[in-house]
């Protein structure tokens, strides 16, 4: 009976742990293969433990060139899609204009369209426009499908933000730029960082759209696909493990920064009748007495008007 009751109380947590274990199992295999010396080039068995793969991650120069090229494309695509997507998210959440509903629908189309269709459509567009396929066509293609994910992520953050914080800042004589810099941006920044990380991951990992529009440019996923026919070097697992570790570190730092920002945004209690630090206005006492130096009566917490001292 105790075991049954324990399982009944914790079955949701148990299922969640099993699902997480299933999701992280391939990552654990990749991390293990990065410390493995395979018996042959076409073998993926756990043969012998070694650190040589981490000591010489660029043992295959072509692979490191492909990784650098993927990082460059991912960085440019992340910057472009994050800037465009953030501006679009602010416009869609904060403003009402004609066609807003249609734009919200169009944003989801690149997310719902198969990548095969996107890749062939972009290839036909570049060919008809006479644009040679290469590095910059891949960047343009990645920006196009990453913008939708950025807009959706930043919109979710903006929709959950309390607008009264900005209104309070404006009531305290802050300008629009000061309100945006000190209130809006710190609150939206975790969503922007999350959107940027998602955009970089999608760009770095993309193969289908890149394969149609890359021309002679070889990215890391294209290198892995080509190397699979003659044997994937074990350093590929090193790159994958390192990228996962860097992404996990950035997410942890973002969460820590967001937690510190929320703690700093908590209201500070003032002693009764004291003037707030840096404020030109006196602070009212919660007991209903007149604030020090105030020329106006203070409302009592019960809703009654305080006695007029005049």
Secondary structure as UniProt FT lines:
FT   HELIX           2..33
FT   TURN            34..35
FT   TURN            41..42
FT   HELIX           52..55
FT   TURN            56..58
FT   HELIX           61..94
FT   TURN            98..99
FT   HELIX           100..107
FT   HELIX           109..112
FT   HELIX           115..128
FT   TURN            129..130
FT   HELIX           135..159
FT   HELIX           163..171
FT   TURN            172..173
FT   HELIX           176..179
FT   HELIX           180..184
FT   HELIX           185..205
FT   HELIX           208..213
FT   TURN            215..216
FT   HELIX           220..227
FT   TURN            228..230
FT   HELIX           235..264
FT   TURN            272..273
FT   TURN            277..278
FT   TURN            286..287
FT   TURN            292..293
FT   TURN            301..302
//
